[in-house]
Amino acid sequence: MGDVVVDVLTRSKPDVLLDDEMLERSVWADFKGRRIRLLPPEDLLLMKAVAASEDTPRYWYDAIGIAARSDLDWDYLTMRARSGGARRVLAVLIYAQSNDVAVPLEPLRELAELVLGRREDATAGSAR
């Protein structure tokens, strides 16, 4: 597009794929005089959380910034994290909350139950 650099991502590490649901929830924004389509913030947070590594530590903080500055659909984020990245998203949200980012308790509970198991399951397992 001339002097405008455009990244077109269809797959993010590890296997977060651009799908119809993500496209339906995408948002339009103006950038340097052009109208462009952006990922919904929930999917971008998920992608940043799961792709963060030693080489890309800023992704972790990008995800926290998204949580801090976006009006997130927490149910959608939790649902997307369930299909890949629940542990990472839970960790990011707990860390964000420890830095006074307003993260509701319900997504934390849902992801913690998914990652750690339900309390009843854990109690039954310890009685063995």
N, C-alpha and C positions, 0 to 999 in steps of 0.2 A: 504494500500500500504506500508506495513512494517512500517518504522518509519516516513513516510510522512503523515501528516494530510491533508485530502482533504475535503473541503466543497462542497457539491453538492446542489445548490439552484434551485428549480423549481418554487418557488413562494416567492415574497417579499411583505412586507407590503406596502400599502393596495392593494392586488390583482394585483401586477405586475407579470405576469406569463411568464415563459420561453416559448417562442413560436418559430415557424419556422423562422420568420424574424430575431429574435435575434440570433438564431443559425447560420443563413446564414451570418450575419455580424460579428460573433465572430472572434477573432484573436488568432493566435497561438503564444506561447512564450515559451522560455526555462526557467525552474526554477529548480535549484539544479540538473542539469543534466537530467531533464525530460522535454519532450515536452507536454505542457498543453494548453487547450483551455480556453480562457478568454472571458468574456462578452465584447461587444463593449463599449467604454468609455461613449457613450451617454446613454446607458441603465444603466450603473453603476451609472452615475451622477443622473439620474432619481430615481433610487432605493434609493440612499443615501439621496436625497432631501426629498422624501416622507416618509422615515423611521426615519428621524431625530426626536428626542424627548428629553425630559428632561433627560432621562436615557442614551441617545446616542448622546450627542451634537457634538461629533467628526464627525458624519456622515455629518453634515452641512459643516464642514470645509474640509472633504474629497471631497465633491461635488465641492466645490470652487477650491480645488487643481486639480481636474480632468479638470475643465474648464480652469485653468491656464496652465496646462502642456500637454494638448492633442490637437491634430488637429481634432476638432470636426466637424461632419457633422451637421450643425445647422438646416438644413431642417428636417433631420431625428429626431433630438432631439425634435424639436418643434412638429412634427407629433406624436411622442411617448408621449410627455407631454399632448397633446390634449386628449388622451384616458384615462388619469388619472395622476393627479399631476401637472396640469398647474399652479396653484396658487403657489405651493411650488417651482417649477422650476423657475418661474418668480422671486420669492423672492430671491432665491439663485443667479440667474444671475444678478439681480440688485445689490445685496450686493457684488458680485464678481467684478462687474464693479466699484463700489465705492472704491474698493481696488486696482484699476488700472489693473485689469484683462481685457484683450481685448475681450469684448463681442460685437458682431455686434448689431446694432440697430434693424434690421429687426426681429430677433427672439423675442426681447423684445416687439416690437410693436405687433406682432402677438399674443403673449401670453397675453399681456395687453388687447388687444381687446377681446380675448376669456374670460378672467377673469372679466374685467370691462365693457365690451360691447363696441360697436363702438361709436365713437364720435357723429355720426349722430343720433344713437339711444338715447344716453344720452341727446342730445340737444332736440330731439322731446319729450322725457319724461319730461324734465324740463318746457316745454311750456304748460303743462296741467294745 
